[in-house]
């Protein structure tokens, strides 16, 4: 059941969860978040890969989708998350022009462009001239960029400002796309990401871009999964939570039919006694991932 090698032919059940996801995609009500909580090994990540597969293949046109494991980012910053989402959505021909302009400026240590964003608050830099081959160090009342030969560095304050401007630009570009077409953002392993990133997600992403019905992008859908998920009612009213969030507090449990289907699609040879063993494991509430691993350990594959 490794999600790194997702095979839709080996995906078992989760009909209830898939129906909830389909309801969310139809945008027929005010719900914009699907929150999925369960213990480790129960199949949350595998389910998200099934959602991703559905978005990529089941529609004409396809639905732009990004699936990010929050525990696998290169660092715990909102910018790292923005970079990953923008990269994945670019595969659906979604461009992030403002974000790209500021990212280029940040990487070139062009603080005059970054400072311009602070001064102008929303200025359109899509026509900005950004020098990426060298380093621009023209700064007006903004501290110092240290330049030595062909290298440069920002001060910590400048670096923080550059990160903030880039993230804001990413959100603006994402909102522009999501006003025009359906976009799905999926965040896995919420409980494993840094508390500061969790705080940013709550207050700078989920709040304004999902809960604020008056100002949010019309067609942005977010799925968030983990062993723990945000306690939304700590931040928003119960009414807003009921309206905005569809929750799965535990994935649906496999039955004997699902065990038998799993044995068949994976191509295992088995007898009735072995079938009963695996059904008993499910009845004992063992995670499906452990049951499949036991199948792989115990059973041979059917001859082809």
C-alpha positions as a Markdown table, in Angstrom:
| # | Residue | x | y | z |
|---|---|---|---|---|
| 1 | Unk | 0.0 | 0.0 | 0.0 |
| 2 | Unk | 3.0 | 2.3 | -0.5 |
| 3 | Unk | 1.7 | 5.7 | -1.6 |
| 4 | Unk | 5.0 | 6.4 | -3.4 |
| 5 | Unk | 4.0 | 3.7 | -5.9 |
| 6 | Unk | 0.2 | 4.4 | -6.0 |
| 7 | Unk | -1.7 | 1.9 | -8.1 |
| 8 | Unk | -5.4 | 2.6 | -8.4 |
| 9 | Unk | -6.1 | -1.0 | -9.3 |
| 10 | Unk | -5.0 | -1.9 | -5.7 |
| 11 | Unk | -7.0 | 0.7 | -3.9 |
| 12 | Unk | -9.5 | -0.9 | -1.6 |
| 13 | Unk | -12.8 | 0.6 | -0.4 |
| 14 | Unk | -13.0 | 4.1 | 1.2 |
| 15 | Unk | -16.3 | 4.6 | -0.7 |
| 16 | Unk | -17.7 | 6.8 | 2.0 |
| 17 | Unk | -14.6 | 9.1 | 2.1 |
| 18 | Unk | -14.5 | 9.4 | -1.7 |
| 19 | Unk | -18.2 | 10.4 | -1.7 |
| 20 | Unk | -17.4 | 13.2 | 0.7 |
| 21 | Unk | -14.5 | 14.4 | -1.4 |
| 22 | Unk | -16.8 | 14.4 | -4.5 |
| 23 | Unk | -19.3 | 16.5 | -2.6 |
| 24 | Unk | -16.6 | 19.0 | -1.8 |
| 25 | Unk | -15.5 | 19.2 | -5.4 |
| 26 | Unk | -19.0 | 20.1 | -6.6 |
| 27 | Unk | -18.9 | 23.3 | -4.5 |
| 28 | Unk | -22.7 | 23.1 | -3.9 |
| 29 | Unk | -22.5 | 24.4 | -0.4 |
| 30 | Unk | -20.1 | 26.5 | 1.7 |
| 31 | Unk | -17.8 | 23.7 | 2.7 |
| 32 | Unk | -14.2 | 24.1 | 1.5 |
| 33 | Unk | -12.2 | 21.9 | 3.9 |
| 34 | Unk | -12.1 | 18.1 | 4.3 |
| 35 | Unk | -10.3 | 17.1 | 7.6 |
| 36 | Unk | -9.3 | 13.5 | 8.0 |
| 37 | Unk | -8.1 | 12.1 | 11.3 |
| 38 | Unk | -7.1 | 8.6 | 12.2 |
| 39 | Unk | -4.2 | 6.6 | 13.7 |
| 40 | Unk | -1.1 | 5.8 | 11.9 |
| 41 | Unk | -1.2 | 3.0 | 9.3 |
| 42 | Unk | -4.9 | 3.3 | 8.7 |
| 43 | Unk | -4.6 | 4.5 | 5.1 |
| 44 | Unk | -4.9 | 8.3 | 5.3 |
| 45 | Unk | -1.9 | 9.0 | 3.0 |
| 46 | Unk | -3.1 | 6.2 | 0.6 |
| 47 | Unk | -6.5 | 7.9 | 0.5 |
| 48 | Unk | -5.0 | 11.3 | -0.4 |
| 49 | Unk | -3.1 | 9.7 | -3.2 |
| 50 | Unk | -6.4 | 8.3 | -4.5 |
| 51 | Unk | -7.9 | 11.8 | -4.3 |
| 52 | Unk | -4.9 | 13.1 | -6.2 |
| 53 | Unk | -5.3 | 10.4 | -8.9 |
| 54 | Unk | -8.9 | 11.3 | -9.3 |
| 55 | Unk | -8.1 | 14.9 | -9.8 |
| 56 | Unk | -5.4 | 14.2 | -12.3 |
| 57 | Unk | -7.2 | 11.6 | -14.4 |
| 58 | Unk | -10.9 | 11.6 | -14.0 |
| 59 | Unk | -11.8 | 15.0 | -15.4 |
| 60 | Unk | -11.6 | 16.9 | -18.7 |
| 61 | Unk | -10.1 | 19.3 | -18.0 |
| 62 | Unk | -8.2 | 17.9 | -15.0 |
| 63 | Unk | -8.3 | 19.5 | -11.6 |
| 64 | Unk | -5.1 | 21.2 | -10.6 |
| 65 | Unk | -4.0 | 19.5 | -7.4 |
| 66 | Unk | -1.0 | 19.6 | -5.0 |
| 67 | Unk | -0.4 | 17.0 | -2.3 |
| 68 | Unk | 2.3 | 18.0 | 0.2 |
| 69 | Unk | 3.6 | 15.8 | 3.1 |
| 70 | Unk | 4.2 | 18.5 | 5.7 |
| 71 | Unk | 6.9 | 16.4 | 7.4 |
| 72 | Unk | 8.9 | 16.1 | 4.2 |
| 73 | Unk | 9.4 | 19.8 | 3.4 |
| 74 | Unk | 13.1 | 20.9 | 3.2 |
| 75 | Unk | 12.4 | 23.2 | 6.1 |
| 76 | Unk | 9.4 | 24.3 | 8.3 |
| 77 | Unk | 8.8 | 27.7 | 6.7 |
| 78 | Unk | 5.7 | 28.8 | 4.9 |
| 79 | Unk | 8.0 | 29.7 | 1.9 |
| 80 | Unk | 9.0 | 26.0 | 1.6 |
| 81 | Unk | 5.4 | 25.0 | 1.5 |
| 82 | Unk | 4.6 | 27.7 | -1.0 |
| 83 | Unk | 7.5 | 26.6 | -3.3 |
| 84 | Unk | 6.3 | 23.0 | -3.2 |
| 85 | Unk | 2.7 | 23.8 | -4.0 |
| 86 | Unk | 3.6 | 26.2 | -6.8 |
| 87 | Unk | 5.9 | 23.6 | -8.3 |
| 88 | Unk | 3.2 | 20.9 | -8.3 |
| 89 | Unk | 0.5 | 23.2 | -9.7 |
| 90 | Unk | 2.8 | 24.4 | -12.4 |
| 91 | Unk | 2.4 | 20.9 | -13.9 |
| 92 | Unk | -1.2 | 21.9 | -14.6 |
| 93 | Unk | 0.0 | 25.0 | -16.5 |
| 94 | Unk | -0.8 | 27.3 | -13.5 |
| 95 | Unk | 1.7 | 30.2 | -13.5 |
| 96 | Unk | 2.7 | 32.1 | -10.4 |
| 97 | Unk | 4.1 | 35.3 | -12.0 |
| 98 | Unk | 4.2 | 37.6 | -9.0 |
| 99 | Unk | 5.6 | 34.9 | -6.8 |
| 100 | Unk | 8.2 | 34.0 | -9.4 |
| 101 | Unk | 9.2 | 37.7 | -9.7 |
| 102 | Unk | 9.8 | 38.1 | -6.0 |
| 103 | Unk | 11.5 | 34.7 | -5.7 |
| 104 | Unk | 13.9 | 35.7 | -8.4 |
| 105 | Unk | 14.5 | 38.9 | -6.7 |
| 106 | Unk | 15.1 | 37.2 | -3.4 |
| 107 | Unk | 17.5 | 34.6 | -4.9 |
| 108 | Unk | 19.4 | 37.5 | -6.6 |
| 109 | Unk | 19.5 | 39.5 | -3.4 |
| 110 | Unk | 17.6 | 42.3 | -5.1 |
| 111 | Unk | 16.3 | 44.0 | -2.1 |
| 112 | Unk | 15.1 | 47.1 | -3.9 |
| 113 | Unk | 12.4 | 45.0 | -5.5 |
| 114 | Unk | 11.5 | 43.4 | -2.2 |
| 115 | Unk | 11.4 | 46.9 | -0.6 |
| 116 | Unk | 9.2 | 48.1 | -3.4 |
| 117 | Unk | 6.7 | 45.4 | -2.5 |
| 118 | Unk | 6.6 | 46.7 | 1.1 |
| 119 | Unk | 6.3 | 50.3 | 0.1 |
| 120 | Unk | 3.7 | 49.8 | -2.6 |
| 121 | Unk | 1.6 | 47.0 | -0.9 |
| 122 | Unk | 0.3 | 45.0 | -3.8 |
| 123 | Unk | 2.2 | 46.6 | -6.6 |
| 124 | Unk | 2.3 | 44.5 | -9.7 |
| 125 | Unk | 5.8 | 43.4 | -10.4 |
| 126 | Unk | 5.0 | 41.2 | -13.4 |
| 127 | Unk | 6.9 | 43.8 | -15.6 |
| 128 | Unk | 9.6 | 44.3 | -13.0 |
| 129 | Unk | 13.2 | 44.1 | -14.2 |
| 130 | Unk | 15.0 | 41.4 | -12.1 |
| 131 | Unk | 18.7 | 40.9 | -12.5 |
| 132 | Unk | 19.4 | 37.2 | -11.9 |
| 133 | Unk | 22.8 | 36.9 | -13.5 |
| 134 | Unk | 24.4 | 39.3 | -11.0 |
| 135 | Unk | 23.5 | 41.1 | -7.8 |
| 136 | Unk | 21.6 | 44.3 | -7.4 |
| 137 | Unk | 22.4 | 46.0 | -4.2 |
| 138 | Unk | 20.6 | 49.3 | -4.7 |
| 139 | Unk | 18.8 | 49.9 | -1.4 |
| 140 | Unk | 17.1 | 53.0 | -0.2 |
| 141 | Unk | 16.7 | 53.3 | 3.5 |
| 142 | Unk | 16.4 | 49.6 | 3.9 |
| 143 | Unk | 19.5 | 48.4 | 5.8 |
| 144 | Unk | 22.5 | 46.8 | 4.1 |
| 145 | Unk | 23.1 | 43.9 | 1.7 |
| 146 | Unk | 26.7 | 42.7 | 2.1 |
| 147 | Unk | 28.3 | 42.2 | -1.3 |
| 148 | Unk | 31.7 | 40.5 | -1.8 |
| 149 | Unk | 32.7 | 39.8 | -5.3 |
| 150 | Unk | 29.8 | 38.0 | -7.0 |
| 151 | Unk | 28.2 | 36.9 | -3.7 |
| 152 | Unk | 25.8 | 38.7 | -1.5 |
| 153 | Unk | 23.7 | 38.1 | 1.7 |
| 154 | Unk | 20.7 | 39.7 | 3.2 |
| 155 | Unk | 20.6 | 40.7 | 6.8 |
| 156 | Unk | 18.3 | 38.5 | 8.9 |
| 157 | Unk | 15.7 | 41.3 | 8.9 |
| 158 | Unk | 15.8 | 41.5 | 5.1 |
| 159 | Unk | 15.7 | 37.8 | 4.7 |
| 160 | Unk | 12.5 | 37.6 | 6.9 |
| 161 | Unk | 11.0 | 40.4 | 4.9 |
| 162 | Unk | 11.8 | 38.7 | 1.6 |
| 163 | Unk | 10.3 | 35.5 | 2.8 |
| 164 | Unk | 7.1 | 37.3 | 3.9 |
| 165 | Unk | 6.8 | 39.1 | 0.6 |
| 166 | Unk | 7.3 | 35.9 | -1.4 |
| 167 | Unk | 4.7 | 34.0 | 0.6 |
| 168 | Unk | 2.2 | 36.8 | 0.2 |
| 169 | Unk | 2.8 | 36.9 | -3.5 |
| 170 | Unk | 2.2 | 33.1 | -3.7 |
| 171 | Unk | -1.1 | 33.4 | -1.9 |
| 172 | Unk | -2.2 | 36.2 | -4.2 |
| 173 | Unk | -1.4 | 34.2 | -7.3 |
| 174 | Unk | -3.1 | 31.1 | -5.8 |
| 175 | Unk | -6.2 | 33.1 | -5.1 |
| 176 | Unk | -6.3 | 34.5 | -8.6 |
| 177 | Unk | -6.3 | 31.0 | -10.0 |
| 178 | Unk | -8.8 | 29.7 | -7.5 |
| 179 | Unk | -11.3 | 32.5 | -8.3 |
| 180 | Unk | -11.3 | 31.2 | -11.9 |
| 181 | Unk | -11.1 | 27.4 | -11.6 |
| 182 | Unk | -11.2 | 24.6 | -9.1 |
| 183 | Unk | -7.9 | 24.1 | -7.3 |
| 184 | Unk | -7.3 | 21.4 | -4.6 |
| 185 | Unk | -4.5 | 21.7 | -2.0 |
| 186 | Unk | -3.9 | 18.5 | 0.2 |
| 187 | Unk | -1.8 | 18.6 | 3.3 |
| 188 | Unk | -0.7 | 15.4 | 4.9 |
| 189 | Unk | 0.9 | 14.6 | 8.3 |
| 190 | Unk | -0.4 | 17.8 | 9.9 |
| 191 | Unk | 0.6 | 16.7 | 13.4 |
| 192 | Unk | 4.3 | 16.3 | 12.3 |
| 193 | Unk | 4.9 | 19.8 | 11.0 |
| 194 | Unk | 6.5 | 22.5 | 13.1 |
| 195 | Unk | 4.1 | 24.4 | 15.5 |
| 196 | Unk | 5.0 | 27.7 | 13.8 |
| 197 | Unk | 4.0 | 26.3 | 10.4 |
| 198 | Unk | 0.8 | 25.0 | 12.0 |
| 199 | Unk | 0.1 | 28.4 | 13.3 |
| 200 | Unk | 0.7 | 30.0 | 9.9 |
| 201 | Unk | -1.6 | 27.5 | 8.2 |
| 202 | Unk | -4.4 | 28.3 | 10.7 |
| 203 | Unk | -4.1 | 32.1 | 10.7 |
| 204 | Unk | -2.8 | 32.9 | 7.2 |
| 205 | Unk | -4.1 | 30.2 | 5.0 |
| 206 | Unk | -7.1 | 28.3 | 6.4 |
| 207 | Unk | -8.6 | 31.4 | 8.0 |
| 208 | Unk | -8.6 | 33.9 | 5.1 |
| 209 | Unk | -8.7 | 31.4 | 2.3 |
| 210 | Unk | -11.2 | 28.8 | 3.5 |
| 211 | Unk | -13.2 | 30.2 | 6.5 |
| 212 | Unk | -13.8 | 33.8 | 5.3 |
| 213 | Unk | -16.7 | 33.1 | 3.0 |
| 214 | Unk | -17.0 | 36.8 | 2.0 |
| 215 | Unk | -13.4 | 37.1 | 0.7 |
| 216 | Unk | -12.0 | 33.7 | 0.1 |
| 217 | Unk | -11.3 | 32.4 | -3.5 |
| 218 | Unk | -14.5 | 30.8 | -4.8 |
| 219 | Unk | -13.0 | 27.5 | -5.9 |
| 220 | Unk | -10.2 | 26.6 | -3.5 |
| 221 | Unk | -10.6 | 23.2 | -1.8 |
| 222 | Unk | -8.3 | 22.1 | 1.0 |
| 223 | Unk | -7.8 | 18.6 | 2.4 |
| 224 | Unk | -5.9 | 18.3 | 5.6 |
| 225 | Unk | -5.0 | 14.9 | 7.2 |
| 226 | Unk | -3.1 | 13.5 | 10.1 |
| 227 | Unk | -3.2 | 11.6 | 13.4 |
| 228 | Unk | -4.2 | 14.9 | 14.8 |
| 229 | Unk | -5.9 | 17.8 | 12.9 |
| 230 | Unk | -6.6 | 21.4 | 13.9 |
| 231 | Unk | -9.2 | 21.9 | 16.6 |
| 232 | Unk | -11.1 | 24.3 | 14.4 |
| 233 | Unk | -13.5 | 25.3 | 17.1 |
| 234 | Unk | -10.7 | 26.9 | 19.1 |
| 235 | Unk | -10.4 | 29.5 | 16.3 |
| 236 | Unk | -13.9 | 29.7 | 14.7 |
| 237 | Unk | -17.4 | 29.4 | 15.9 |
| 238 | Unk | -19.2 | 26.0 | 15.8 |
| 239 | Unk | -21.5 | 27.3 | 13.1 |
| 240 | Unk | -18.6 | 28.4 | 10.9 |
| 241 | Unk | -16.9 | 25.0 | 11.5 |
| 242 | Unk | -20.0 | 23.1 | 10.6 |
| 243 | Unk | -20.5 | 25.1 | 7.4 |
| 244 | Unk | -16.9 | 25.1 | 6.3 |
| 245 | Unk | -15.4 | 21.7 | 7.3 |
| 246 | Unk | -16.4 | 18.2 | 6.4 |
| 247 | Unk | -14.8 | 15.9 | 8.9 |
| 248 | Unk | -13.8 | 12.2 | 8.8 |
| 249 | Unk | -12.8 | 11.3 | 12.4 |
| 250 | Unk | -11.9 | 7.7 | 11.6 |
| 251 | Unk | -11.6 | 6.0 | 8.2 |
| 252 | Unk | -14.2 | 3.4 | 7.5 |
| 253 | Unk | -13.3 | -0.1 | 8.6 |
| 254 | Unk | -12.5 | -2.9 | 6.3 |
| 255 | Unk | -14.8 | -5.9 | 6.1 |
| 256 | Unk | -14.1 | -9.5 | 5.1 |
| 257 | Unk | -15.1 | -8.6 | 1.5 |
| 258 | Unk | -12.4 | -5.9 | 1.5 |
| 259 | Unk | -9.8 | -8.4 | 2.8 |
| 260 | Unk | -10.7 | -10.8 | 0.0 |
| 261 | Unk | -10.6 | -8.1 | -2.6 |
| 262 | Unk | -7.1 | -7.1 | -1.4 |
| 263 | Unk | -5.8 | -10.6 | -1.7 |
| 264 | Unk | -7.2 | -10.8 | -5.2 |
| 265 | Unk | -5.9 | -7.5 | -6.6 |
| 266 | Unk | -2.4 | -8.0 | -5.1 |
| 267 | Unk | -2.4 | -11.5 | -6.7 |
| 268 | Unk | -1.7 | -13.6 | -3.6 |
| 269 | Unk | -2.3 | -17.3 | -3.4 |
| 270 | Unk | -4.2 | -18.2 | -0.2 |
| 271 | Unk | -6.5 | -20.7 | 1.4 |
| 272 | Unk | -9.6 | -20.3 | 3.6 |
| 273 | Unk | -7.6 | -20.6 | 6.8 |
| 274 | Unk | -5.3 | -17.8 | 5.7 |
| 275 | Unk | -8.3 | -15.7 | 4.6 |
| 276 | Unk | -9.8 | -16.1 | 8.1 |
| 277 | Unk | -6.4 | -15.1 | 9.7 |
| 278 | Unk | -6.4 | -11.8 | 7.9 |
| 279 | Unk | -10.0 | -11.1 | 8.6 |
| 280 | Unk | -9.4 | -11.7 | 12.3 |
| 281 | Unk | -6.5 | -9.2 | 12.1 |
| 282 | Unk | -8.9 | -6.6 | 10.8 |
| 283 | Unk | -11.5 | -7.5 | 13.5 |
| 284 | Unk | -8.7 | -6.9 | 16.0 |
| 285 | Unk | -8.4 | -3.4 | 14.6 |
| 286 | Unk | -5.0 | -3.8 | 13.1 |
| 287 | Unk | -4.2 | -1.1 | 10.6 |
| 288 | Unk | -4.8 | -2.2 | 7.0 |
| 289 | Unk | -1.2 | -1.4 | 6.2 |
| 290 | Unk | 0.0 | -4.0 | 8.7 |
| 291 | Unk | -2.5 | -6.6 | 7.3 |
| 292 | Unk | -1.2 | -6.1 | 3.8 |
| 293 | Unk | 2.4 | -6.3 | 5.0 |
| 294 | Unk | 1.5 | -9.6 | 6.7 |
| 295 | Unk | 0.0 | -10.9 | 3.4 |
| 296 | Unk | 3.3 | -10.0 | 1.7 |
| 297 | Unk | 5.3 | -11.8 | 4.3 |
| 298 | Unk | 3.2 | -15.0 | 4.5 |
| 299 | Unk | 1.7 | -15.5 | 1.0 |
| 300 | Unk | 3.2 | -16.4 | -2.3 |
| 301 | Unk | 2.0 | -14.7 | -5.5 |
| 302 | Unk | -0.2 | -16.6 | -7.9 |
| 303 | Unk | 1.6 | -18.0 | -10.8 |
| 304 | Unk | 1.1 | -16.0 | -14.0 |
